[in-house]
Amino acid sequence: MHILLRKTIKERFGRLNRLQQDSFKEISSGKSVLIIAPTGSGKTEAAVLPVFNEILEGRLKPISALYIAPLKALNRDLLERLEWWGQKLGISVEVRHGDTSAYKKAKQVKNPPQILIITPETLGVILTVKSLRKHLGNVKFVIVDEIAELVDNKRGAQLLLNLERLAEIADFRRIGMTATVGNEEEVRDWLKTEVIVRPNWKKGYHFHVLYPEPKEKDKELAEGLSVSPEIASRLRVLWEIVENHGKALVFTNTRQFAEVLAHRLKAWGKPVEVHHGSLSKEARVKAEKALKEGKIKALICTSSMELGIDIGDVDVVIQYMSPRQVNRLVQRVGRAKHRIGEVSEGYIIATNVEDYLQSLIIAKRALEGRFEAVEPIGGLDVLAHFVVGLLIEHKKLPRERPYEIARRTYVYRDLSWDDYLDVLGVLEEARLIGFDEEKNLLYLRRGAFQYYYENLSTIPDEVSWRVFDSKSGHIVGRLDESFVMDLEEGMEFVMNGRSWIVLKIDEEARLLKVRESKSLESAIPSWEGEMIPVPFGVAFDVGRLRRELAFDFDRAKELLKGVEFKEKELRRALEEIKDEPFPTDRDIVVESTPKALIIHADFGSRTNEAIGRIVHSLLILHYGRVFSVRSQGHAIVFKTPFQLNPEEVKRYIYQEPGSVEFMVSRALRDSHPYRWRMLNVAKRFGALRRDAKIKRIERLFEGTVIERETLNELYHDKVDIKRAELVMELLKTSSLRVKTTLRKEPSKLARLNMTVSGEFLLSGVMERDELIELFKKRLLEHEVVLVCTNCGWHSKTKVSRLRNVKLRQCPRCGSKMLAVSHPIDAEEFLGVLEKVRHGEPLERKEERAYRKLLKAADLVDSYGFEAVLALASYGTGPDTAARLLAQYKGDALILALMERERQFIRTRRFWVGRKEDEEDKTA
């Protein structure tokens, strides 16, 4: 080990831990390594210290190493950590992404860093930058962080292909990092590493699963917060845990509920802040700092806090409602006491009987180390993008060359020549590439560059849909496309505290025509699009637990050995189900009521989706399109116009295992999710422009490779064909049976699955007002710069201070052209203003910056403080602000700004190297 590195390690740690020593040994011996270890075990240093050592000892040329991190927040935290080591060792560390300035990018070409931190998408960009390619040829190491975030999606497939493109010009070792997963060997093969390094110790966890019951003292709190006694009891228990342990992370499964829970705790006077992906970077950093410095006791967060962001020591993690997956629970609870040798304390607060049983099973599986496997996916649309990328690099290539390179990756190892030719066919038809038969060469055509850079990200562009109330004739709100994707005509959903029924889905106009339904039964909450699917194994084990509880309570307790729970709460759960029809690992229950039919089935979200699609399609054949279906982890809910015969539905469930895929694919082809997926797949292939709107897209690509890829994507993400076939096999061999029940009123379990939880919809309108107030408060705390676009006078201030200030006049020159701006935009503008005043010509980028603030000033002059609010919101530049200000006022404007912010963050969750919408770059 280099002496300088040895000294720096002594200063930072004293000495390396065993995981870091083993990694150092394996990497220094020349191997590619996968490091698998829990949060807090020092994975980052285990990966980078051997790389630093080789840079020092071998005096490696820059760029010596690429560090690929999948999430934006992770990059920010990583940069701080790696820069510390770099400064101590004299090794340059820089980051490159879509927001990096042209000046910085040019500087990186002339004087490249030795370690460059990028996202997977940025790799696709820098491979095509001629001036950088000579430096990329020096790369000796590629470190991929948080692999589990990449393996099971198309971002990962794209990364693997781009690593093979890099391998064409550089000889490098691969180092991967991940928390524990259920298929470690497959993940090792996925990244093409030779050995797995694990810690020589087992991480300790204490899991407590709670199912609180209201006490007398909860009634007063319930009244004070306008919540039910049940919710008040959960809030009380949550805060008792925080008080007993100290600094806490409280995880929720959705962003909307993180806001609601934080607001309720703040209303109770508790020192908490909220942290999720729809908040600006400034708001997230402020919340992290407040926890780190002890100004607050708890951070209410979502998955945004799962991945190693430095917030100092955390004493306890509380999961509010079931985490739905073992991997999620372990990743989250691992944030508490995450030093080696310490036991992480984790509490799950369950909200209903199903939530409780699921939480018990997840905690037990976590203790047993039964983690979910991450399922690798390829993608022929991603392959198309790869082919064009290779041709941008090489201009011309033999036809078989991209095929040979792609087959070197794990996810394309079985790629057939016919599938590859189909991909080339789509690219040729789209006139993105050509093929010279005589010379057997592929070559680029016009439009290829635009297609390549527009499709650097495999994440679909989020478009919001307007929701039109046919009764009032007004737009009542907007929904994210990813949520609309799962809606069908006749379905009900919840938005702004009210329930709506979908009358028509106008795909061309991106409009949902609805009417208020006055009922929360069968309605889907608008936050459900964020929900994590319940895996088959977890759901099936819940079924077994139910069966054991009903027939042998003591044996059921034994099943849960190691998990901390209260016996009286488990008995209460038994009391709630024992007199009702309930499913088990051996029983499916079909429950028919006058307005709904519920198939109780413990098979998880994706398997139930497959079964639900089959039954739904057969019901349509007999009765027409009068039913809507919604699949969940433990039930499939049909809304029905009349009471169905459960025996008839029972017959529909029994199908030949071999016919499942055919029946599901037929049912899917006639659905909105299928059309939405196909539209995005076709765009990624280059068969459609990014802004294309096609009414009957399924007919356009019927029988093509685009149709095949659309179904493959749905099978991977939404529908589990293999497990549905397994269920049919179990039915066929009588290992599973179907019971039926006809009821006038739904059972408690049915009502639970039919109705949106009161947790989220206590008094709908109040919740909407709460969220508006929260958002407005955040805007008022936002720091902006007031700039005179005439003389350049400027002042940094909070939005709240501008509410009663006379905005229309500059204190220096008297001009009315005052703009509100982000500090970065203001700085850029002031430099440009100097050039304007001296009559110097402006570059295109400078002209845009100048016009941007002129437009902002015009908006402030025209709309006053509402323009200040719009310009201060995250992701809203002058052009978007002008459109929203013209359409909305008062609370309607705040709602529109909230939706805009959510949409902006969702589409920019990951940095990409393409040119962004200039106006929103720094908004």
Sequence and secondary structure as in RCSB ss.txt:
>XXXX:A:sequence
MHILLRKTIKERFGRLNRLQQDSFKEISSGKSVLIIAPTGSGKTEAAVLPVFNEILEGRLKPISALYIAPLKALN
RDLLERLEWWGQKLGISVEVRHGDTSAYKKAKQVKNPPQILIITPETLGVILTVKSLRKHLGNVKFVIVDEIAEL
VDNKRGAQLLLNLERLAEIADFRRIGMTATVGNEEEVRDWLKTEVIVRPNWKKGYHFHVLYPEPKEKDKELAEGL
SVSPEIASRLRVLWEIVENHGKALVFTNTRQFAEVLAHRLKAWGKPVEVHHGSLSKEARVKAEKALKEGKIKALI
CTSSMELGIDIGDVDVVIQYMSPRQVNRLVQRVGRAKHRIGEVSEGYIIATNVEDYLQSLIIAKRALEGRFEAVE
PIGGLDVLAHFVVGLLIEHKKLPRERPYEIARRTYVYRDLSWDDYLDVLGVLEEARLIGFDEEKNLLYLRRGAFQ
YYYENLSTIPDEVSWRVFDSKSGHIVGRLDESFVMDLEEGMEFVMNGRSWIVLKIDEEARLLKVRESKSLESAIP
SWEGEMIPVPFGVAFDVGRLRRELAFDFDRAKELLKGVEFKEKELRRALEEIKDEPFPTDRDIVVESTPKALIIH
ADFGSRTNEAIGRIVHSLLILHYGRVFSVRSQGHAIVFKTPFQLNPEEVKRYIYQEPGSVEFMVSRALRDSHPYR
WRMLNVAKRFGALRRDAKIKRIERLFEGTVIERETLNELYHDKVDIKRAELVMELLKTSSLRVKTTLRKEPSKLA
RLNMTVSGEFLLSGVMERDELIELFKKRLLEHEVVLVCTNCGWHSKTKVSRLRNVKLRQCPRCGSKMLAVSHPID
AEEFLGVLEKVRHGEPLERKEERAYRKLLKAADLVDSYGFEAVLALASYGTGPDTAARLLAQYKGDALILALMER
ERQFIRTRRFWVGRKEDEEDKTA
>XXXX:A:secstr
  HHHHHHHHHHTSS  HHHHHHHHHHHTT  EEEE  TTS HHHHHHHHHHHHHHHHT  SS EEEE S HHHH
HHHHHHHHHHHHHHT  EEE  TTS HHHHHHHHHS  SEEEE HHHHHHHTT HHHHHHHTT  EEEE  THHH
HTSHHHHHHHHHHHHHHTT   EEEEEE   S HHHHHHHHT SEEE  SS  EEEEEEE     TTHHHHHHHH
T  HHHHHHHHHHHHHHHHH SEEEE SSHHHHHHHHHHHHHTT  EEEE TTS HHHHHHHHHHHHTTS SEEE
E GGGSS        EEEEES  SSHHHHHHHHTTSS STT EEEEEEE  SHHHHHHHHHHHHHHHTT      
    HHHHHHHHHHHHHHHSEEETTHHHHHHTTSSTTTT  HHHHHHHHHHHHHTTSEEEETTTTEEEE TTHHH
HHHHTS  S    EEEEEETTTTEEEEEEEHHHHTT  TT EEEETTEEEEEEEEETTTTEEEEEE S  BTEEE
TTGGG     HHHHHHHHHHHHHHHH HHHHHHHTTTSB  HHHHHHHHHHHHTS    SSEEEEEE SSEEEEE
  S HHHHHHHHHHHHHHHHHHH S  EEEE SSEEEEE SS   HHHHHHHH   GGGHHHHHHHHHHTSHHHH
HHHHHHHHHHTSS TT   TTHHHHTTTSHHHHHHHHHHHHHT  HHHHHHHHHHHHTTSSEEEEEE SS  HHH
HHHHB  TTT SSHHHHHHHHHHHHHHHHHH EEEEEETTT  EEEEEGGGGSSS TTS TTT  S EEEE HHH
HHHHHHHHHHHHTT    HHHHHHHHHHHHHHHHHHHHTHHHHHHHHSTT  HHHHHHHHHH  HHHHHHHHHHH
HHHHHHHTSS  SS   GGGS  
